[in-house]
Structures are given as C-alpha cells and as structure tokens.
C-alpha cells in the first residue's frame, strides 16, 4: 500500500528580499527522519514572517469546533442557566471592550490636543515676537523629543506596536496567529507611542492605532489579562480559546474605528468589509453593541469638554468634520468633476501604494541594520517634517482678511482657527500656516471648511499637497505607531480643493465638499473600501446629502485602483510574509485538484486510536505538525464482507497530545477507556487552551512503554474533501469555514486502501507556494485573476 501524503502547513515568508535563510528550521513540514533541505518539489516551506521588527514563527489558529467526546458531553450536560451565563458573558465582554476603548480613545485625544496645543502656543508666541529661529528650535526640539519617546518604546519594548496594526488584525481574523500582537506591553506602548508620534506633528493619524488598541483590549479581556497576571476566574476560562477570542477581537476592531471617527455604523461595516473573514448575525449584534457603548462614552466626554475642563482645543480632538452647513444641489454639469475626482483618486491611490511598497522595502533594509538605525530613521523623518512645517509657510504670501468676517475671527493667534496670522501684519493671514502649523485634526477641519471659497490660494494648496505626498510616503514605516487614514485624507482633500478652485463657477458644489470628495476618492483608491468608507464619511461630515456623489466617487476610485495593484493592506500583508488567504481563487486553481497537490507532499504521519506513549513522544519531538489523523486498522465494516478495513476516526491536535503527556493519562495495556475515565481527568475548557512544548514534559522509560487512548480526544468530524476536488473550491471552503486542517480522502474506498490521502493547510492553498512547485500553471490560459 502506498504511504499516504501529508500536506504541510507552513509557508515561505516573502520578506522584503523574497527569501529566507536556507538554514532556517521548518517547524511544520519536516518529516520524521528526512531533512527538509534534501527534498525537492514539495510545497513544504518555512513559516516565518516579518512581524514587528524581527522574524517570527507563524502558526494557524484553531477556529474549528473540535467535536470530540468531551465537547459533546459538555454540551449535553449544560443546563439552561449555564448556557445563559455563557451568552451573558459574551455580551458583558463586548460592553467592556466598547467602554474601555472609548475611555482610552478620549484620553489619547485629550493628551494629543493638549501636548500639541501647548507646543503650538509657545511657537506662536515666538513668532509674534519675531524670534523665528528660537521658535524653530523649540518646535523641532519638542517634535524630536516626542518622536524619540514613541520610537524608543517601539524599538526596545514592543516592536509589534509600530505601524497601524490593521494588516495583522486582518491576518489574525483570517486564521493566522500573529505573535505578540495583542499583549499588554504592546497595548501600553501603542497608547503612549500614539500620543507621542501624533503630538510630534508627524504625518500620521491615531485611527489605525486605535483599531489595534481596541483589539488588544478585547484579546486581554478574553484571556483574563496578560500572561503574567492572568485572572483565573472559571467563567473567563470559557472564552480563552481561539474561536471566542476571534469574535471579541472583531468587536475590538470595530470599536477602534468608531472611537477614531465617532462613526458607530461605519465601525461595524469596517469590521465586516475590511478585517473580518468570518461573520454571522450574532456577531453583528455584538459589534454594534460595542460601538454603541463607544459613542456613549465619546458623547459624554464631548459634553464634559464643552465646559472648558479639557484644557486646550475644547473639542478634545474627537473628530467631526462638519460640512452640514451647506446645501447640496446637483446639476448635470456636476457629474463631470465628480467623475474626474474619482478617476484621479484611483490613479493616485494606486500610485501611492506602488511607491510606498518600494519605500517599505528600503526601510526594511535600514531597520535590519539594528535598533540605532531605526531610531535615526524616525528622528530624521521628524526633523525633516519640522523643517517643512515651519519653513514652508514663509513662502506663502499674506492674504488680507475678508471684511465680511466678524472681528476677532481673522487673523487667528493661539488656538483653533482658519486664519493663522503667522508672520503677517494685522488684518492679514497666512493660508499655508493655517494648514501646516496646527494639529492634524484641525488641518483637516480647516481644509474641509465650507463657505470659504477664497481662503486658500492655488499655490498654497499645491505646496500643501506635494508636501503631504512626500511626508505620507516617508513617514509610514518608521518605528512608531502610525495610521494611514488621516494622511490620506489630507492628501485627497488637497487635490479635491485644488480641483474645486480650478472649476471656479462651473459647478455649484462648495470647495469644502470638493475636499471631502477628494479625500474619499484617495482612500478608496488606496485602501479599496467602499461601503464602510461611505458610511464613515457620512457620519464624519454630518451631511447625508453627500451620499449619492460620495457613492459614485468611491465606486469609480476603487474600480480604477483595482486595475493597477492590490490595496495597501494587502501589500503590507505580503511584505510581512503573513499567509493571508484571499477570497478570490486564481482561475487556474479550478483546473487543478487537491489530489495533485498531495502527490508532491511528504508522507502524512498518522496515529492509531490506542497509541504507545513512546510513539507519540517520538512524533512530537521529530515533527511540529499540529494535527495528526487517527486511523484504526482491522475494523469490521457493518455492511459487506467481514474483511479487516481501515477507519479514519478523526483528527487529534498536537495541543491535546501535549495535555495527555502533561497529565500522564497512561494505560498499562492497549485498551479503550470508559467515558467516566476521561471526564475524571479532562475538561472541555482545558482542551480549548494551549499547552506548552514537548521539551517541558518529562516521561520515564517505563511510561514510554505504556499506552494512550486517543479516541475520546479526537475530533471525529473533521472537514474532508475528495481528492478530485478543485483547489479553488477547497480554498473557498477552507477560508469561509475558518479551518486549520482539511483532510483529503480517496475517491475510491476499499479494504487495504488508506482512508486519508493527505492534509490541506493554509500554506498549501496559497498561489505563490503552488506556483513554486508547478511553475507551468502561471502560463496556463486564464492564469491572471480579474478584478
């Protein structure tokens, strides 16, 4: 009988250079005795990824319900009260996620607005006294200090806190265990680092970090806190599993978006459209409940800040770019500029993605040289940003204030305002300083401002647009928490307003609305979001009349962008080497079967239903597979001739084997155990949690000769596919159900035929890995995937 084939779970991490060290150990694909590097033409590869600042081992998550005997008994024996407690526990945790995310978001906003506000007030005083050099030295020094705080924390304490965190959340919800992404240290560094980086005036937002912060809060609540100080309450242990933590992190990501934009519905749709791979109606209700809690907290904070108790910038940085004060009327001529904005957004968004991809590859080469290079890179970007923000307003001409404006509005000295005086005489303002020497939230408010058709000159808008294109490209990727939303909004609103000025009296749309449409188009062109982005912008601008033209702009921009390259988050996922499974199979996958994949795989490692302890320890020490088919031989079939057959009993997980060895649940003779013997030693909650490593378990020589009954711990209902199924169909099933292992069974079954051909894991279904083994498929007809 031919030995069955095992499909490996790991993947080559396509780091920036597109290769990994050949000496790296492959923990998912090594066979029992044959070295990996001596094998050819297999899909086996090394599960390494660039997460944070270092190469990390990547594994998949167990989202599938493990229907073994203990699980079935647990659900049979649960009373209605216990079921109700479990459901109420989920809602309680969802409410806590929303409450804590809202509180932390408020504190972050107030800290940023006050730190940046006092910094700008001091700079303004220097400028009023015409001490320009002293003003610059203070401005640049304060920004360098704030940037260094954020960079030092990320470099030395939590490398995974750098960046937005959204690509890693997408990968986690897709089934990839992203290491150290949701720890307590990461959460604290993300909070403090976001405050420092945004207060330093860097071209980045706090929206992406807030999504990561919400997810960290959800993960910590689900597992009872950080590893060192974890709460051991019995009711919390029910949620310490991959499946329930996935739901909580989905609530956390939507709460983060809601906290960033004060957009509860947009937050839910963002989680549904952008980050979540798996969804159901109950999860929709809980995410909406979480975002509702966030909004209540934010509204309470806003009311409190209106009394002036929040220090500078009384709105507290709680974003609301209100353009509801202008009426929106449509004419046939308005369609042309709207379509033009959409096309420009798609082209510029894809171009931004392409250039940012190149810069991130360069940054990775710099970061690999060590921690000092990371710090110097961040500080260099901060110094360049300070020079541009302080120096470029000197190039703008002073503009006389509009006589129709009330006294005290123009020019502005001090806090928020549209007409910054800067170096201009009384009665004049500097329109470029209005956009550059302010917080990033107020810069967006100013450029979105309505009923101000002559406030900004074309030259100032062009300088602003070019500057933020450069800053947006060089800032993202340095070792600080950063978000992409507001930088892209600033770039898009600039060219939108430029087009509004250029159109003159051709259309009736306000220039502020042009800025809103430009921002929406560039976000759609780069991030490729539509529905969630549309709702976020409607909630952000408080003008429902913008709905039709916003929808048109988003659809055009996304369609144009898709013609050139993937979304920015997909690019980052690829750069980090995270094995994300896309929803759309390649066309050639429909003519390629899983059986053909199995033909090039190393041999599958199977266990018997009652297995020897020594055999289990040998497997665990010499392989790092996470799932083993359990096969019983000599079975008498209920129908047909009484010849011995082979039965596929199910799949047992590595974690469960480690738990058996840890508890030393051994038998003196080879026999099946009774149900009470299993329940006496194990609980279903224990099986849902992860154990340690095989190296931590000590077994005596006598115990090696004993036996373990694997039947009660085996998942008797694993997902299986016939070997003739297409790879495309298997990929869709694997992704939609959220699997870690999928067994391949033979098309023809008979006595003497192995009941399992191989195991599919996520890396076996990735197009890049398949084409590495079958390069001819890339030249097949219809190999290019349409958009």
Secondary structure, DSSP 8 states (H G I E B T S, - for coil): ----B----------TTS---TT---TTT--SSS-GGG--S-S----EEEETTEEEE-EE---S----HHHHHHHHH--HHHHHHHHHHHHHHHHHHHHHHHHHHHHHHHHHHHHHHHHHHHHHHHHHTT-HHHHHHHHHHHHHHHHHHHHHHHHHT-GGGSB--HHHHHHHHHTEE-TTSS-HHHHHHHHHHHHHHHHTT-S--SHHHHHHHHHHHHHHHHTTS-STT----HHHHTT-SHHHHHHHHHHHHHHHHHHHHT-HHHHHHHIIIII-SS--HHHHHHHHHHHHHHHHHHHHHHHHHTTTTT-SSTTTT------TTS-----TTHHHHHHHHHHHHHHHHHHHHHHHHHHHHHHHHHHTT-HHHHHHHHHHHHHHHHHHHHHGGGGS--EE--TTS-TTTSSB-SSS-S-B-TT--TTEE-HHHHHHSS-HHHHHHHHH-SS-TTSS-HHHHHHHHHHHHHHHHHHTTSSSB--SHHHHHHHHHHHHHHHHHHHTTSS---HHHHHHHHHHHHHHHHH---HHHHHHHHHHHT-GGGHHHHHHHHHHHHHHHHTT---HHHHHHHHHT-----SS--GGGGG-BHHHHHTTS-B--EE-SEEEHHHHHHHHHH---SEEEEEEEEEE-SSS---EEEEEEEEEEHHHHHHHHHHT--BSSS----HHHHHHH--HHHHHS----GGG----HHHHTSEEE-GGGSBTT--EEETTSBHHHHHHHHHHHT-S-EEEE-SS--TTS-S--EEE-GGGG-HHHHHHH-GGGGGSTT-S---
